[in-house]
Amino acid sequence: MRTLTLLAVLLFSLSSGATAKSPVPAITYIVRVDSTHRDLIDVTMRLSGVPARLRLAMRVHPEYDAQFWRYLELAPVTRTSNDRAAGITRRDTTLWYVSLPGGRGEVHYKLRLPADAARQASWRTTVRENGALLNSPDVFLYLPDFADAPSSVELVAPASWRIATSLDSVGVRTRLHAPDAATLLDSPILLGALRQWSFDDRGTHFIIAYWPLSTATPFDTTAFVDAVNPRR
């Protein structure tokens, strides 16, 4: 009986050690939005602690699939241990294989927005002179084999723009955190000349963000906020 117990402990220790050595990737997105180039969003995906070969994917929304893979422009993979051997290959419309020698590097891509993006449905990614809406599935490629890994987002945008999102900020307002890919891809980011209100209800903090168009018909924002806030 003692021998069996010791063997079980040994096997448990070996199993625990194997789990502890599993790769824990570090994922950072640097998203650049320029109000003077409204047809373009620039993204750098900085990776470390990943396998030398891995998959990248673009999420397909079950209802609002804008097929943004059509507007994706990939640049060479850089900052690996051997950039000559690094690269990215498309395997499907929304799936790519990436070679990252040394398990680290940067994947660069641009989103070339369609000419009518500013007139499309309100949930689609768009950039205007006074702000932008980043619909996360349109903007962020993700690692399907590490969907549980946390990631951070660094926004590079005009300093006067305000930010509204359900993602938590880290240290500064332009640095955001997502605990996993599902949260990141379900959290749109609104930037620009926003009007914002906030309130707390039953332990939850709510933020109302309104991005007015320059040609919008004026309306009573106080009545709007009162209708949303149950405690007003």
Contacts in CASP RR format, 6 or more apart in sequence:
PFRMAT RR
TARGET T0000
AUTHOR 0000-0000-0000
METHOD contacts of the structure
MODEL  1
MRTLTLLAVLLFSLSSGATAKSPVPAITYIVRVDSTHRDLIDVTMRLSGV
PARLRLAMRVHPEYDAQFWRYLELAPVTRTSNDRAAGITRRDTTLWYVSL
PGGRGEVHYKLRLPADAARQASWRTTVRENGALLNSPDVFLYLPDFADAP
SSVELVAPASWRIATSLDSVGVRTRLHAPDAATLLDSPILLGALRQWSFD
DRGTHFIIAYWPLSTATPFDTTAFVDAVNPRR
23 49 0 8 1.000
23 50 0 8 1.000
23 51 0 8 1.000
23 146 0 8 1.000
24 49 0 8 1.000
24 149 0 8 1.000
25 47 0 8 1.000
25 48 0 8 1.000
25 49 0 8 1.000
25 50 0 8 1.000
25 143 0 8 1.000
25 146 0 8 1.000
25 149 0 8 1.000
26 46 0 8 1.000
26 47 0 8 1.000
26 48 0 8 1.000
26 49 0 8 1.000
27 45 0 8 1.000
27 46 0 8 1.000
27 47 0 8 1.000
27 143 0 8 1.000
27 146 0 8 1.000
27 149 0 8 1.000
27 150 0 8 1.000
27 151 0 8 1.000
27 152 0 8 1.000
28 45 0 8 1.000
28 46 0 8 1.000
28 151 0 8 1.000
28 152 0 8 1.000
28 153 0 8 1.000
28 154 0 8 1.000
29 43 0 8 1.000
29 44 0 8 1.000
29 45 0 8 1.000
29 46 0 8 1.000
29 140 0 8 1.000
29 151 0 8 1.000
29 152 0 8 1.000
29 153 0 8 1.000
29 154 0 8 1.000
30 43 0 8 1.000
30 44 0 8 1.000
30 46 0 8 1.000
30 154 0 8 1.000
30 156 0 8 1.000
31 41 0 8 1.000
31 42 0 8 1.000
31 43 0 8 1.000
31 134 0 8 1.000
31 139 0 8 1.000
31 153 0 8 1.000
31 154 0 8 1.000
31 155 0 8 1.000
31 156 0 8 1.000
32 41 0 8 1.000
32 42 0 8 1.000
32 43 0 8 1.000
32 156 0 8 1.000
32 157 0 8 1.000
33 41 0 8 1.000
33 127 0 8 1.000
33 131 0 8 1.000
33 132 0 8 1.000
33 134 0 8 1.000
33 155 0 8 1.000
33 156 0 8 1.000
33 157 0 8 1.000
33 191 0 8 1.000
34 40 0 8 1.000
34 127 0 8 1.000
34 157 0 8 1.000
35 127 0 8 1.000
35 128 0 8 1.000
35 129 0 8 1.000
35 130 0 8 1.000
35 131 0 8 1.000
35 132 0 8 1.000
35 157 0 8 1.000
35 158 0 8 1.000
37 127 0 8 1.000
38 113 0 8 1.000
38 118 0 8 1.000
38 127 0 8 1.000
38 128 0 8 1.000
38 129 0 8 1.000
39 112 0 8 1.000
39 113 0 8 1.000
39 115 0 8 1.000
39 117 0 8 1.000
39 127 0 8 1.000
40 110 0 8 1.000
40 111 0 8 1.000
40 112 0 8 1.000
40 113 0 8 1.000
40 127 0 8 1.000
41 110 0 8 1.000
41 111 0 8 1.000
41 113 0 8 1.000
41 125 0 8 1.000
41 127 0 8 1.000
41 132 0 8 1.000
41 134 0 8 1.000
41 139 0 8 1.000
42 108 0 8 1.000
42 110 0 8 1.000
43 108 0 8 1.000
43 109 0 8 1.000
43 110 0 8 1.000
43 111 0 8 1.000
43 139 0 8 1.000
43 140 0 8 1.000
43 141 0 8 1.000
44 106 0 8 1.000
44 107 0 8 1.000
44 108 0 8 1.000
45 56 0 8 1.000
45 106 0 8 1.000
45 107 0 8 1.000
45 108 0 8 1.000
45 109 0 8 1.000
45 141 0 8 1.000
46 79 0 8 1.000
46 105 0 8 1.000
46 106 0 8 1.000
47 100 0 8 1.000
47 103 0 8 1.000
47 104 0 8 1.000
47 105 0 8 1.000
47 106 0 8 1.000
47 107 0 8 1.000
47 143 0 8 1.000
48 103 0 8 1.000
48 104 0 8 1.000
48 105 0 8 1.000
49 103 0 8 1.000
49 104 0 8 1.000
50 100 0 8 1.000
50 103 0 8 1.000
50 104 0 8 1.000
50 143 0 8 1.000
50 146 0 8 1.000
51 100 0 8 1.000
51 103 0 8 1.000
52 99 0 8 1.000
52 100 0 8 1.000
52 101 0 8 1.000
52 102 0 8 1.000
52 103 0 8 1.000
53 97 0 8 1.000
53 98 0 8 1.000
53 99 0 8 1.000
53 100 0 8 1.000
54 97 0 8 1.000
54 98 0 8 1.000
54 100 0 8 1.000
54 143 0 8 1.000
54 145 0 8 1.000
54 146 0 8 1.000
55 95 0 8 1.000
55 96 0 8 1.000
55 97 0 8 1.000
55 98 0 8 1.000
55 143 0 8 1.000
55 144 0 8 1.000
55 145 0 8 1.000
56 88 0 8 1.000
56 95 0 8 1.000
56 96 0 8 1.000
56 97 0 8 1.000
56 98 0 8 1.000
56 107 0 8 1.000
56 141 0 8 1.000
56 142 0 8 1.000
56 143 0 8 1.000
57 94 0 8 1.000
57 95 0 8 1.000
57 96 0 8 1.000
57 141 0 8 1.000
57 142 0 8 1.000
57 143 0 8 1.000
57 144 0 8 1.000
58 68 0 8 1.000
58 69 0 8 1.000
58 72 0 8 1.000
58 94 0 8 1.000
58 95 0 8 1.000
58 137 0 8 1.000
58 141 0 8 1.000
58 142 0 8 1.000
59 94 0 8 1.000
59 136 0 8 1.000
59 137 0 8 1.000
59 142 0 8 1.000
59 185 0 8 1.000
60 94 0 8 1.000
60 137 0 8 1.000
61 137 0 8 1.000
64 121 0 8 1.000
64 123 0 8 1.000
64 124 0 8 1.000
64 135 0 8 1.000
66 120 0 8 1.000
66 124 0 8 1.000
66 125 0 8 1.000
66 135 0 8 1.000
66 138 0 8 1.000
67 93 0 8 1.000
68 111 0 8 1.000
68 125 0 8 1.000
68 137 0 8 1.000
68 138 0 8 1.000
68 139 0 8 1.000
69 93 0 8 1.000
69 94 0 8 1.000
71 111 0 8 1.000
71 112 0 8 1.000
71 113 0 8 1.000
71 114 0 8 1.000
72 109 0 8 1.000
72 110 0 8 1.000
72 111 0 8 1.000
73 109 0 8 1.000
73 110 0 8 1.000
73 111 0 8 1.000
73 112 0 8 1.000
74 88 0 8 1.000
74 96 0 8 1.000
74 107 0 8 1.000
74 108 0 8 1.000
74 109 0 8 1.000
75 108 0 8 1.000
75 109 0 8 1.000
75 110 0 8 1.000
76 83 0 8 1.000
76 86 0 8 1.000
76 87 0 8 1.000
76 108 0 8 1.000
77 83 0 8 1.000
77 86 0 8 1.000
77 87 0 8 1.000
77 88 0 8 1.000
77 98 0 8 1.000
77 99 0 8 1.000
77 100 0 8 1.000
77 105 0 8 1.000
77 106 0 8 1.000
77 107 0 8 1.000
77 108 0 8 1.000
78 86 0 8 1.000
78 105 0 8 1.000
78 106 0 8 1.000
78 108 0 8 1.000
79 104 0 8 1.000
79 105 0 8 1.000
79 106 0 8 1.000
80 86 0 8 1.000
80 100 0 8 1.000
80 101 0 8 1.000
80 102 0 8 1.000
80 103 0 8 1.000
80 104 0 8 1.000
80 105 0 8 1.000
81 101 0 8 1.000
81 102 0 8 1.000
81 103 0 8 1.000
81 104 0 8 1.000
82 101 0 8 1.000
82 102 0 8 1.000
83 101 0 8 1.000
85 99 0 8 1.000
85 101 0 8 1.000
86 99 0 8 1.000
86 100 0 8 1.000
86 101 0 8 1.000
86 105 0 8 1.000
87 98 0 8 1.000
87 99 0 8 1.000
88 96 0 8 1.000
88 97 0 8 1.000
88 98 0 8 1.000
88 99 0 8 1.000
88 107 0 8 1.000
89 96 0 8 1.000
89 97 0 8 1.000
89 98 0 8 1.000
90 96 0 8 1.000
91 97 0 8 1.000
96 141 0 8 1.000
98 107 0 8 1.000
107 141 0 8 1.000
109 141 0 8 1.000
111 125 0 8 1.000
111 138 0 8 1.000
111 139 0 8 1.000
113 125 0 8 1.000
113 126 0 8 1.000
113 127 0 8 1.000
114 120 0 8 1.000
117 124 0 8 1.000
117 125 0 8 1.000
117 126 0 8 1.000
117 127 0 8 1.000
118 126 0 8 1.000
118 127 0 8 1.000
118 128 0 8 1.000
120 126 0 8 1.000
122 133 0 8 1.000
123 133 0 8 1.000
123 135 0 8 1.000
123 188 0 8 1.000
124 133 0 8 1.000
124 135 0 8 1.000
124 138 0 8 1.000
125 132 0 8 1.000
125 133 0 8 1.000
125 134 0 8 1.000
125 135 0 8 1.000
125 138 0 8 1.000
125 139 0 8 1.000
126 132 0 8 1.000
126 133 0 8 1.000
130 192 0 8 1.000
130 193 0 8 1.000
130 211 0 8 1.000
130 214 0 8 1.000
131 157 0 8 1.000
131 158 0 8 1.000
131 161 0 8 1.000
131 191 0 8 1.000
131 192 0 8 1.000
131 193 0 8 1.000
131 211 0 8 1.000
132 157 0 8 1.000
132 161 0 8 1.000
132 190 0 8 1.000
132 191 0 8 1.000
132 192 0 8 1.000
133 188 0 8 1.000
133 189 0 8 1.000
133 190 0 8 1.000
133 191 0 8 1.000
133 211 0 8 1.000
134 188 0 8 1.000
134 189 0 8 1.000
134 190 0 8 1.000
134 191 0 8 1.000
135 188 0 8 1.000
136 184 0 8 1.000
136 185 0 8 1.000
136 186 0 8 1.000
136 187 0 8 1.000
136 188 0 8 1.000
136 189 0 8 1.000
137 185 0 8 1.000
140 153 0 8 1.000
140 184 0 8 1.000
140 185 0 8 1.000
142 181 0 8 1.000
142 184 0 8 1.000
142 185 0 8 1.000
143 149 0 8 1.000
143 181 0 8 1.000
144 181 0 8 1.000
146 181 0 8 1.000
147 180 0 8 1.000
147 181 0 8 1.000
147 182 0 8 1.000
148 180 0 8 1.000
148 181 0 8 1.000
149 180 0 8 1.000
149 181 0 8 1.000
150 177 0 8 1.000
150 178 0 8 1.000
150 179 0 8 1.000
150 180 0 8 1.000
151 177 0 8 1.000
151 178 0 8 1.000
151 181 0 8 1.000
151 184 0 8 1.000
152 170 0 8 1.000
152 175 0 8 1.000
152 176 0 8 1.000
152 177 0 8 1.000
152 178 0 8 1.000
153 167 0 8 1.000
153 175 0 8 1.000
153 176 0 8 1.000
153 177 0 8 1.000
153 178 0 8 1.000
153 184 0 8 1.000
153 189 0 8 1.000
154 174 0 8 1.000
154 175 0 8 1.000
154 176 0 8 1.000
155 163 0 8 1.000
155 174 0 8 1.000
155 175 0 8 1.000
155 176 0 8 1.000
155 189 0 8 1.000
155 191 0 8 1.000
156 174 0 8 1.000
157 174 0 8 1.000
157 191 0 8 1.000
157 192 0 8 1.000
158 192 0 8 1.000
160 192 0 8 1.000
160 193 0 8 1.000
161 191 0 8 1.000
161 192 0 8 1.000
161 193 0 8 1.000
161 194 0 8 1.000
162 191 0 8 1.000
162 192 0 8 1.000
162 193 0 8 1.000
162 194 0 8 1.000
162 196 0 8 1.000
162 209 0 8 1.000
163 169 0 8 1.000
163 173 0 8 1.000
163 174 0 8 1.000
163 189 0 8 1.000
163 190 0 8 1.000
163 191 0 8 1.000
163 192 0 8 1.000
164 189 0 8 1.000
164 190 0 8 1.000
164 191 0 8 1.000
164 194 0 8 1.000
164 196 0 8 1.000
164 207 0 8 1.000
164 209 0 8 1.000
165 176 0 8 1.000
165 187 0 8 1.000
165 188 0 8 1.000
165 189 0 8 1.000
165 190 0 8 1.000
166 187 0 8 1.000
167 176 0 8 1.000
167 177 0 8 1.000
167 178 0 8 1.000
167 183 0 8 1.000
167 184 0 8 1.000
167 187 0 8 1.000
167 189 0 8 1.000
168 176 0 8 1.000
168 177 0 8 1.000
169 175 0 8 1.000
169 176 0 8 1.000
169 177 0 8 1.000
170 176 0 8 1.000
170 177 0 8 1.000
176 189 0 8 1.000
178 184 0 8 1.000
178 187 0 8 1.000
190 209 0 8 1.000
190 211 0 8 1.000
192 211 0 8 1.000
193 211 0 8 1.000
193 212 0 8 1.000
194 209 0 8 1.000
194 210 0 8 1.000
194 211 0 8 1.000
195 209 0 8 1.000
195 210 0 8 1.000
195 211 0 8 1.000
195 212 0 8 1.000
195 221 0 8 1.000
196 207 0 8 1.000
196 208 0 8 1.000
196 209 0 8 1.000
196 210 0 8 1.000
197 207 0 8 1.000
197 208 0 8 1.000
197 225 0 8 1.000
197 229 0 8 1.000
198 205 0 8 1.000
198 206 0 8 1.000
198 207 0 8 1.000
198 208 0 8 1.000
199 205 0 8 1.000
199 206 0 8 1.000
199 229 0 8 1.000
199 231 0 8 1.000
199 232 0 8 1.000
200 206 0 8 1.000
201 229 0 8 1.000
201 230 0 8 1.000
201 231 0 8 1.000
206 228 0 8 1.000
206 229 0 8 1.000
208 224 0 8 1.000
208 225 0 8 1.000
208 228 0 8 1.000
208 229 0 8 1.000
210 221 0 8 1.000
210 224 0 8 1.000
225 232 0 8 1.000
226 232 0 8 1.000
END
